[in-house]
Amino acid sequence: MSAAALKTGLAVQANVVGALLMREIHTRYGRDNIGYLWMFVEPAILTLAVLAIHAGAPGGADGHGIDPAPFTIIGYSTFILFRSIFTRAEGILESNGPLLYHRQVTIFDMVLARALLELGSILSVLALLLTAAVLFGYAQPPERPLAMLAGIAYLWVWSFGLALIVTAATNENRVVEKFVHPISYILLPLSGAFYMVSWLPQPYRDWVAKFPMTQMFELIRYGQFSAAEDTYVEPVYLAFWCAGVLLAGLLAVRAVRSHVQIN
């Protein structure tokens, strides 16, 4: 493939994903009331609600040299990123199947558009809430912003790969669909969104540290807090897992494409 053909192909796919992204925004949020602003308001309300609960609890993360406000904001908002991408992949072919009549539209594009929408909304909310926390004296600016962005990037690729698998697995399979949301609930305590690995006693510490999502949250917090450490973060290990899950997802949607019923 020549460079010109590759450039043209990428431009076409970018246009397709952009169109799907705008369609998803309009379909999900519409233009009534505050319309597209719900894309940011919804995750912000959820994050602030969890922050209020943690703020009223005794003790908290500040006993470990970690400010509780940014700890909760980062933990819950980034978990929403994973949960939204993962759970909203369920039934995506059922609602968007007719779009496959268009030769340029692929299952990959559909899932990618949703994943990019979630990434954009969550990053905006995270930046807004962290900025507010800094301005009001509840947080410090990120100590290692590149590490924080790297952790979010790992989490997004991981979530996107799993979303591809969910999209393929739930195609005309009601049994699998029923397990998607329970799995996301189970992963909340396992992910490390609300605790640091160093807080756990042995042998649970070593067990939990091997779970990729836990390392991703450790890396995100390492980017935010000067007191955080990257002892339990293995970038190559995370890259291996993300690449493996993404490859599995790509193979899954490729296999299911011929079985999709276009109504």
LOLO-760812 format. One record per residue: residue number from 1; residue in one letter; x, y, z of N, C-alpha, C in turn. Coordinates in steps of 0.2 Angstrom, whole numbers, plus 5000, padded with zeros to 4 digits. Layout:
   num   residu   n_xx   n_yy   n_zz   ca_xx   ca_yy   ca_zz   c_xx   c_yy   c_zz
   NUM        A      X      Y      Z       X       Y       Z      X      Y      Z
...
***
This chain:
   num   residu   n_xx   n_yy   n_zz   ca_xx   ca_yy   ca_zz   c_xx   c_yy   c_zz
     1        M   5004   4994   5000    5000    5000    5000   5004   5006   5000
     2        S   5003   5011   4995    5007    5017    4995   5005   5022   5001
     3        A   5010   5027   5002    5008    5031    5007   5002   5036   5006
     4        A   5001   5037   4999    4995    5041    4997   4989   5037   4999
     5        A   4989   5031   4997    4983    5026    4998   4981   5026   5006
     6        L   4987   5025   5010    4986    5024    5017   4983   5031   5020
     7        K   4986   5036   5017    4983    5043    5020   4976   5044   5018
     8        T   4974   5042   5012    4967    5042    5010   4963   5038   5014
     9        G   4965   5032   5016    4961    5027    5020   4960   5029   5027
    10        L   4966   5032   5030    4965    5035    5037   4960   5041   5037
    11        A   4960   5045   5032    4956    5051    5031   4949   5049   5031
    12        V   4947   5043   5027    4941    5041    5026   4938   5038   5033
    13        Q   4943   5034   5036    4941    5031    5043   4940   5037   5048
    14        A   4944   5042   5048    4943    5047    5053   4936   5051   5052
    15        N   4934   5052   5045    4928    5055    5044   4922   5050   5046
    16        V   4923   5044   5045    4918    5039    5048   4917   5039   5055
    17        V   4923   5039   5059    4922    5039    5066   4920   5045   5069
    18        G   4921   5051   5065    4919    5057    5067   4911   5058   5066
    19        A   4909   5055   5061    4902    5055    5060   4898   5051   5065
    20        L   4901   5045   5066    4898    5040    5071   4898   5044   5078
    21        L   4903   5047   5080    4904    5051    5086   4898   5056   5087
    22        M   4897   5060   5082    4892    5065    5082   4885   5062   5082
    23        R   4884   5056   5079    4878    5053    5079   4877   5050   5086
    24        E   4882   5047   5089    4881    5045    5096   4880   5050   5101
    25        I   4883   5056   5101    4881    5062    5105   4874   5064   5104
    26        H   4872   5064   5098    4865    5067    5097   4860   5061   5099
    27        T   4861   5055   5098    4857    5050    5100   4856   5049   5108
    28        R   4862   5050   5111    4862    5049    5118   4859   5055   5122
    29        Y   4861   5061   5120    4860    5067    5124   4855   5071   5121
    30        G   4854   5071   5114    4849    5075    5111   4850   5082   5111
    31        R   4845   5086   5110    4846    5094    5110   4841   5097   5115
    32        D   4837   5093   5119    4832    5095    5124   4836   5097   5130
    33        N   4833   5102   5134    4836    5104    5140   4843   5107   5139
    34        I   4848   5104   5143    4855    5106    5142   4858   5102   5137
    35        G   4855   5097   5133    4857    5094    5128   4864   5091   5129
    36        Y   4869   5093   5124    4876    5090    5124   4879   5091   5131
    37        L   4877   5095   5135    4881    5096    5141   4880   5091   5146
    38        W   4875   5086   5145    4874    5080    5149   4880   5076   5148
    39        M   4884   5076   5143    4890    5072    5142   4895   5074   5147
    40        F   4895   5080   5150    4900    5081    5155   4896   5081   5162
    41        V   4890   5084   5162    4886    5084    5169   4885   5077   5172
    42        E   4883   5072   5168    4882    5066    5171   4888   5063   5175
    43        P   4894   5062   5172    4899    5059    5176   4901   5064   5181
    44        A   4901   5071   5180    4903    5075    5186   4898   5074   5192
    45        I   4892   5073   5191    4887    5072    5196   4889   5066   5200
    46        L   4890   5061   5196    4892    5054    5200   4898   5055   5204
    47        T   4903   5058   5201    4909    5059    5204   4909   5063   5211
    48        L   4905   5069   5210    4904    5073    5216   4900   5070   5221
    49        A   4895   5065   5219    4891    5062    5224   4896   5057   5228
    50        V   4900   5053   5225    4905    5049    5228   4910   5053   5233
    51        L   4912   5059   5230    4917    5063    5234   4913   5065   5240
    52        A   4907   5067   5240    4903    5069    5246   4903   5064   5251
    53        I   4902   5058   5249    4901    5052    5254   4908   5051   5257
    54        H   4913   5051   5253    4920    5050    5256   4922   5056   5261
    55        A   4920   5062   5259    4922    5068    5263   4919   5067   5270
    56        G   4913   5064   5270    4909    5064    5277   4911   5058   5281
    57        A   4916   5054   5278    4918    5048    5282   4924   5049   5286
    58        P   4924   5046   5292    4930    5047    5296   4936   5044   5293
    59        G   4942   5047   5295    4948    5044    5293   4949   5046   5285
    60        G   4951   5041   5281    4952    5042    5274   4959   5042   5272
    61        A   4959   5044   5265    4966    5043    5262   4971   5048   5265
    62        D   4969   5053   5268    4974    5058    5270   4979   5056   5275
    63        G   4977   5050   5279    4981    5047    5284   4987   5044   5281
    64        H   4987   5043   5274    4993    5040    5271   4997   5046   5267
    65        G   4996   5052   5268    4999    5057    5264   4996   5059   5258
    66        I   4990   5056   5256    4986    5057    5250   4980   5061   5251
    67        D   4979   5067   5248    4974    5071    5249   4967   5067   5247
    68        P   4962   5067   5251    4956    5063    5249   4952   5065   5243
    69        A   4952   5072   5242    4948    5075    5237   4950   5072   5230
    70        P   4957   5074   5228    4959    5072    5222   4959   5064   5221
    71        F   4960   5061   5227    4961    5053    5227   4954   5050   5225
    72        T   4949   5053   5227    4942    5051    5225   4940   5053   5218
    73        I   4942   5059   5217    4940    5062    5210   4943   5057   5205
    74        I   4950   5056   5205    4953    5052    5201   4951   5045   5200
    75        G   4950   5042   5206    4948    5035    5207   4941   5034   5203
    76        Y   4936   5038   5205    4930    5036    5203   4929   5038   5195
    77        S   4931   5044   5194    4930    5047    5187   4934   5042   5182
    78        T   4940   5040   5183    4943    5035    5179   4940   5028   5179
    79        F   4937   5026   5184    4933    5020    5184   4927   5021   5180
    80        I   4924   5026   5180    4918    5028    5176   4920   5027   5168
    81        L   4926   5029   5167    4929    5028    5160   4929   5021   5158
    82        F   4932   5017   5162    4931    5010    5161   4924   5007   5160
    83        R   4920   5008   5165    4914    5005    5166   4909   5008   5160
    84        S   4910   5014   5158    4906    5016    5153   4907   5013   5146
    85        I   4914   5013   5145    4916    5009    5138   4914   5002   5138
    86        F   4915   4999   5144    4914    4991    5145   4907   4990   5144
    87        T   4903   4993   5148    4896    4991    5148   4892   4993   5142
    88        R   4893   4999   5139    4890    5002    5134   4891   4998   5127
    89        A   4896   4994   5127    4898    4989    5122   4892   4984   5121
    90        E   4889   4983   5126    4883    4978    5126   4878   4980   5121
    91        G   4876   4976   5116    4871    4977    5112   4872   4983   5107
    92        I   4878   4984   5106    4880    4990    5101   4878   4988   5094
    93        L   4878   4981   5092    4877    4979    5086   4869   4979   5085
    94        E   4865   4978   5090    4858    4978    5089   4856   4985   5088
    95        S   4859   4990   5091    4856    4997    5090   4859   5000   5084
    96        N   4865   4998   5081    4869    5001    5076   4870   4997   5070
    97        G   4867   4991   5070    4868    4986    5065   4867   4988   5058
    98        P   4861   4992   5057    4859    4994    5050   4865   4999   5047
    99        L   4869   5002   5051    4874    5006    5048   4880   5002   5044
   100        L   4880   4995   5046    4884    4991    5042   4883   4990   5035
   101        Y   4877   4993   5033    4875    4993    5026   4880   4997   5022
   102        H   4883   5002   5025    4888    5007    5022   4894   5003   5022
   103        R   4898   5003   5017    4904    4999    5016   4909   5001   5020
   104        Q   4909   5008   5021    4915    5011    5025   4914   5010   5033
   105        V   4908   5008   5035    4907    5008    5042   4909   5001   5044
   106        T   4913   5000   5050    4914    4994    5053   4912   4993   5060
   107        I   4912   4987   5063    4911    4986    5070   4916   4990   5074
   108        F   4922   4990   5072    4928    4993    5075   4926   5000   5076
   109        D   4924   5003   5070    4923    5011    5070   4917   5012   5075
   110        M   4912   5008   5076    4906    5009    5080   4909   5009   5088
   111        V   4913   5004   5089    4915    5004    5096   4920   5009   5098
   112        L   4925   5011   5093    4929    5016    5094   4926   5023   5095
   113        A   4921   5024   5091    4917    5031    5092   4915   5032   5099
   114        R   4912   5026   5102    4909    5026    5109   4915   5027   5114
   115        A   4920   5024   5113    4926    5024    5117   4929   5031   5117
   116        L   4929   5034   5111    4932    5041    5111   4927   5046   5114
   117        L   4921   5045   5114    4916    5049    5117   4917   5049   5124
   118        E   4917   5043   5127    4918    5042    5134   4925   5045   5137
   119        L   4930   5044   5133    4937    5047    5135   4936   5055   5135
   120        G   4933   5058   5130    4933    5065    5130   4929   5068   5135
   121        S   4923   5065   5137    4919    5067    5142   4922   5067   5149
   122        I   4925   5061   5150    4928    5059    5157   4935   5064   5158
   123        L   4939   5064   5153    4945    5069    5153   4943   5076   5155
   124        S   4937   5078   5152    4935    5085    5153   4933   5086   5160
   125        V   4929   5081   5162    4926    5081    5169   4932   5081   5174
   126        L   4937   5076   5173    4943    5076    5177   4947   5082   5178
   127        A   4948   5085   5172    4952    5091    5172   4948   5097   5176
   128        L   4941   5097   5175    4937    5102    5178   4937   5102   5185
   129        L   4936   5095   5188    4936    5094    5195   4942   5095   5198
   130        L   4948   5093   5195    4954    5093    5198   4956   5101   5199
   131        T   4955   5104   5193    4956    5112    5193   4953   5115   5199
   132        A   4946   5113   5200    4942    5116    5205   4945   5115   5212
   133        A   4947   5108   5213    4950    5106    5219   4957   5110   5221
   134        V   4961   5111   5215    4967    5115    5216   4965   5122   5218
   135        L   4961   5125   5215    4959    5132    5216   4956   5133   5223
   136        F   4953   5128   5226    4950    5129    5232   4954   5126   5238
   137        G   4960   5124   5236    4965    5122    5241   4964   5114   5243
   138        Y   4960   5110   5240    4959    5103    5242   4964   5099   5238
   139        A   4968   5101   5234    4972    5097    5230   4978   5101   5227
   140        Q   4984   5097   5225    4989    5100    5222   4989   5098   5214
   141        P   4992   5102   5210    4993    5100    5203   4996   5094   5202
   142        P   4995   5090   5197    4998    5083    5196   5006   5084   5197
   143        E   5009   5079   5200    5016    5080    5201   5019   5077   5195
   144        R   5017   5072   5192    5020    5069    5186   5014   5068   5181
   145        P   5013   5073   5177    5007    5073    5173   5008   5068   5167
   146        L   5014   5067   5165    5015    5062    5159   5013   5055   5162
   147        A   5015   5053   5168    5014    5047    5171   5006   5046   5172
   148        M   5003   5051   5174    4996    5051    5174   4992   5050   5168
   149        L   4994   5053   5163    4991    5052    5156   4993   5045   5153
   150        A   4999   5043   5155    5001    5036    5153   4996   5031   5156
   151        G   4995   5032   5162    4990    5027    5166   4983   5027   5163
   152        I   4981   5033   5161    4974    5034    5158   4974   5031   5151
   153        A   4980   5032   5147    4980    5029    5141   4980   5021   5141
   154        Y   4983   5018   5146    4983    5011    5147   4976   5009   5148
   155        L   4973   5012   5153    4966    5010    5155   4961   5011   5149
   156        W   4962   5016   5145    4958    5017    5139   4958   5011   5134
   157        V   4965   5009   5132    4966    5004    5128   4963   4997   5131
   158        W   4964   4996   5137    4962    4990    5140   4954   4990   5140
   159        S   4951   4996   5141    4944    4996    5141   4941   4995   5134
   160        F   4944   4998   5129    4942    4997    5122   4943   4990   5120
   161        G   4948   4987   5121    4949    4980    5119   4944   4976   5122
   162        L   4942   4977   5129    4937    4973    5132   4930   4974   5129
   163        A   4929   4981   5127    4923    4983    5124   4922   4979   5117
   164        L   4927   4978   5113    4927    4974    5107   4925   4967   5108
   165        I   4928   4964   5113    4926    4957    5115   4919   4957   5117
   166        V   4916   4962   5121    4909    4962    5124   4905   4963   5118
   167        T   4906   4967   5113    4902    4968    5107   4901   4962   5103
   168        A   4907   4958   5102    4906    4952    5099   4902   4947   5103
   169        A   4904   4946   5109    4901    4941    5113   4894   4942   5114
   170        T   4891   4948   5114    4884    4949    5116   4880   4949   5110
   171        N   4883   4948   5104    4879    4949    5098   4874   4943   5098
   172        E   4867   4944   5098    4862    4940    5099   4863   4934   5104
   173        N   4866   4936   5109    4867    4932    5115   4865   4935   5122
   174        R   4859   4934   5123    4856    4937    5129   4859   4935   5136
   175        V   4861   4929   5136    4864    4926    5142   4871   4930   5144
   176        V   4875   4931   5139    4881    4934    5140   4880   4942   5142
   177        E   4875   4945   5139    4873    4952    5140   4872   4953   5148
   178        K   4868   4948   5151    4867    4948    5158   4873   4948   5163
   179        F   4878   4946   5160    4884    4946    5164   4889   4952   5164
   180        V   4887   4956   5159    4892    4962    5158   4892   4967   5164
   181        H   4886   4969   5166    4885    4974    5172   4888   4971   5178
   182        P   4886   4965   5180    4889    4962    5186   4896   4961   5186
   183        I   4899   4960   5180    4907    4960    5180   4909   4967   5182
   184        S   4906   4972   5179    4909    4979    5181   4908   4980   5188
   185        Y   4903   4978   5191    4902    4979    5199   4908   4975   5202
   186        I   4909   4969   5200    4915    4965    5203   4921   4968   5203
   187        L   4923   4971   5197    4929    4974    5195   4930   4981   5199
   188        L   4925   4984   5202    4926    4990    5206   4930   4989   5212
   189        P   4929   4984   5216    4934    4983    5222   4940   4980   5220
   190        L   4941   4976   5214    4947    4973    5212   4951   4978   5208
   191        S   4949   4983   5206    4952    4988    5201   4958   4992   5205
   192        G   4957   4993   5211    4961    4998    5215   4959   5005   5214
   193        A   4953   5006   5212    4951    5013    5211   4951   5017   5217
   194        F   4949   5014   5223    4948    5017    5229   4954   5015   5235
   195        Y   4959   5012   5233    4964    5010    5238   4971   5009   5234
   196        M   4976   5010   5238    4983    5009    5235   4985   5002   5237
   197        V   4989   4999   5233    4992    4992    5234   4995   4992   5240
   198        S   4999   4997   5242    5004    4997    5248   4999   4997   5254
   199        W   4993   4999   5254    4989    4999    5260   4987   4992   5262
   200        L   4987   4987   5257    4985    4980    5258   4990   4976   5262
   201        P   4988   4971   5266    4993    4967    5270   4995   4961   5265
   202        Q   5000   4958   5266    5002    4952    5262   4998   4946   5265
   203        P   4997   4941   5261    4999    4940    5254   4994   4944   5248
   204        Y   4989   4947   5251    4984    4950    5246   4987   4956   5242
   205        R   4992   4959   5245    4996    4964    5241   4999   4962   5235
   206        D   5002   4956   5235    5006    4953    5229   5001   4951   5224
   207        W   4995   4948   5227    4990    4945    5222   4987   4951   5218
   208        V   4985   4956   5222    4981    4961    5219   4986   4965   5214
   209        A   4992   4966   5215    4997    4969    5211   4998   4966   5204
   210        K   4996   4960   5203    4997    4957    5197   4991   4958   5192
   211        F   4985   4961   5195    4979    4963    5191   4981   4969   5187
   212        P   4980   4969   5180    4982    4975    5176   4979   4981   5178
   213        M   4972   4981   5179    4969    4987    5181   4971   4990   5187
   214        T   4973   4986   5192    4976    4989    5198   4983   4993   5197
   215        Q   4987   4990   5193    4993    4994    5191   4991   5000   5187
   216        M   4986   5000   5183    4984    5006    5179   4982   5012   5184
   217        F   4978   5010   5189    4976    5015    5194   4982   5017   5198
   218        E   4987   5013   5200    4993    5015    5203   4997   5020   5199
   219        L   4997   5019   5193    5001    5023    5188   4998   5030   5188
   220        I   4991   5030   5188    4988    5036    5187   4989   5040   5194
   221        R   4988   5037   5200    4989    5040    5206   4997   5043   5207
   222        Y   5001   5039   5204    5008    5040    5204   5009   5047   5200
   223        G   5006   5048   5195    5006    5054    5191   5003   5060   5195
   224        Q   4998   5059   5200    4995    5065    5203   4999   5066   5210
   225        F   5001   5061   5214    5003    5063    5220   5010   5062   5221
   226        S   5014   5067   5225    5021    5066    5226   5022   5061   5231
   227        A   5017   5059   5235    5019    5054    5240   5018   5047   5237
   228        A   5015   5046   5231    5013    5040    5228   5020   5037   5225
   229        E   5020   5030   5225    5026    5027    5222   5024   5022   5217
   230        D   5028   5021   5212    5027    5016    5207   5030   5009   5208
   231        T   5030   5007   5214    5033    5001    5216   5030   4995   5212
   232        Y   5023   4996   5212    5019    4990    5209   5017   4991   5202
   233        V   5020   4996   5198    5019    4997    5191   5024   4994   5187
   234        E   5022   4990   5182    5026    4987    5177   5024   4989   5170
   235        P   5027   4994   5167    5024    4997    5161   5024   4991   5155
   236        V   5030   4987   5155    5030    4982    5149   5024   4977   5151
   237        Y   5023   4975   5157    5018    4970    5159   5011   4973   5156
   238        L   5010   4980   5158    5004    4983    5156   5003   4983   5148
   239        A   5008   4985   5145    5008    4985    5137   5007   4978   5135
   240        F   5009   4973   5137    5008    4966    5135   5001   4964   5136
   241        W   4998   4966   5142    4991    4964    5143   4986   4969   5138
   242        C   4988   4975   5138    4983    4979    5133   4984   4977   5126
   243        A   4990   4975   5124    4990    4973    5117   4987   4966   5116
   244        G   4987   4962   5121    4984    4955    5121   4976   4956   5120
   245        V   4974   4960   5125    4966    4961    5125   4964   4965   5119
   246        L   4968   4969   5116    4966    4973    5110   4966   4968   5104
   247        L   4971   4964   5104    4971    4959    5098   4965   4954   5099
   248        A   4964   4952   5105    4958    4947    5106   4952   4950   5104
   249        G   4951   4957   5105    4945    4960    5103   4944   4961   5096
   250        L   4950   4963   5092    4950    4963    5085   4948   4957   5082
   251        L   4951   4951   5084    4949    4945    5081   4942   4943   5083
   252        A   4939   4945   5088    4932    4943    5090   4927   4947   5085
   253        V   4929   4953   5084    4924    4957    5080   4925   4955   5073
   254        R   4931   4953   5071    4931    4950    5064   4928   4944   5063
   255        A   4928   4939   5068    4924    4933    5068   4917   4934   5068
   256        V   4914   4939   5071    4907    4939    5072   4904   4943   5066
   257        R   4908   4947   5062    4905    4951    5057   4901   4947   5052
   258        S   4903   4941   5050    4899    4938    5046   4892   4935   5049
   259        H   4892   4935   5055    4886    4933    5059   4881   4938   5061
   260        V   4882   4944   5059    4878    4950    5061   4872   4950   5057
   261        Q   4866   4950   5060    4860    4951    5056   4858   4958   5055
   262        I   4858   4961   5049    4857    4968    5047   4850   4968   5045
   263        N   4846   4972   5050    4839    4972    5049   4837   4979   5045
***
